[in-house]
Amino acid sequence: MSEELKPGMTHKMERQVTEDLSAQKVFPHVPNVYATRAMVGHFEEVCAEMVLPHLGEGEQTVGIGMKFSHTAATPIGMNVRFEAKLVEVDGKKLTYEVEGFDEVDKIGEATHQRFIINADKFNAKMAEKAKNI
């Protein structure tokens, strides 16, 4: 992990809401709008993308928690934007504040935590765990 990883860092990304991101992909008896599951994934993505250039050899991050609100619906075809701010670095635990916007409204917000891991060690643990099935 780089020493440059400091609270106050920000990162943004934009995506278009396609049919693949519809809530109806999970359950057909809901509106055909941007899915909560997709927004949660985009919140994780903007945070992981922020720190990627600051990770050391063999390091990755994993999500370990999120307090999340989806506050407005977004139609298919609209663009969405995500803004993340790193608010705390506690050893290898990172805490972010994240907001999502469509072309009209603020659509969600979250506090998200990620943890920096050694990918080889993590993958070895997952391989060992998979042997139990």
N, C-alpha and C positions, 0 to 999 in steps of 0.2 A: 504494500500500500504506500502510495506517495504521500509525502509530507504536505503536498499542495492541497490535499483534501480537507477543506475548511468549511465551517458553517458560513452561510451567506452565498455559497455558489448557487447558480440558477441554470436551468436548462429548459428549453421549449421544444415541442414537436407538434406537427400537424398531420392529420389523417383525414381521408374521406370516408364517410359512413356508407359502406356497400351492403348489399343483401347478405353477405357472409357475416356481417356484424349485427344482424337483426335479432331481436328477442325471439322471433318465431323460429329461429334455428334451434332453440332450446325447447320451446313448447309452442305448438301451433295455435293455441287458444289465447294468445295475448296480442297486443298491438304490434304492427310491423314497424318498429322504431329501433333506434340504437340500443343495444342490450346492455344491461348493468354489468354482466360478465365481461363484455368487451371493454367497457370503460375501466373496470378494475385492472384488466390486462394492460390497457394503455397507460394507466397510472404507474403500474410496475415498470413498464417499458421506458417511460421518460426518466424515471429515477435510475434504473440500471444503466441506461445510456449515458447519463450524466457522469457517472463515476468510472465508466469503462476506461477512459484514457489515463486514469490515475491508479489503476490496479497494477500490482506487480506480476511478474512471470508466474503463470499457473493459478492466479487468483480469479475468482468470479464472485458474484453476489447472489444471494437467495433472499426471497421475501420471507419475513418472519412475523409480520403483523400489519393490520390496516384497520383504521377507524374511518368508515366511508359513508358518504351520503350522495345519493343520486337525486338531484333536486329539480331537474327539468327534462322533458322528453325531447329527442332530436329525430327529425325525419330522415329516412334513407336518402342518400344523395348529398346531404349537407356536409360541410367540412367541420371538423372539430379540432380544437387546439388545447394542448396540455402544458401547464407551467409548473415546474417543480423547483423547490428551494430546499437545499440541505440546511437543516436547522440545528442538528447536533451530531457530533462525532464522538462516540464513547468507545474507544478502542476500535474494535472491528464492527461495532453496531452503529448503523447510520439511520438517522431519523429525518424525514422529509415532510414538508407541507406541499400538497399538490392541489391544483385547481384545474377544472375542465370547463371549456367554453364551446358553444357552437356559434354559428354566425349571428345569433340573436341574443342568447342568454348565457349566464353561468349555469352549467349543467351538473356540476358535482364538485366535491372537495373531499380531501382525505388527509389523515396523518398516516404515513407509511414508514415501516421500518424494514431495513435490509441488513444482512450480515455478510461480511467478507469471508469467503471460505477458500481453502486450498482445493482446487478442482480434483486433483488426483486422489487425495484422501477421501473427499466426499464421494466420488464415484466408486472407490473401493468399498466404502461402507454400504452404498446402495447395491452393489453387486453381491455383497455378503447377505444383505437383507433379502434380496430377490431369490437366493438359494432356498429360503424357507417356504416358498410357494410350490 
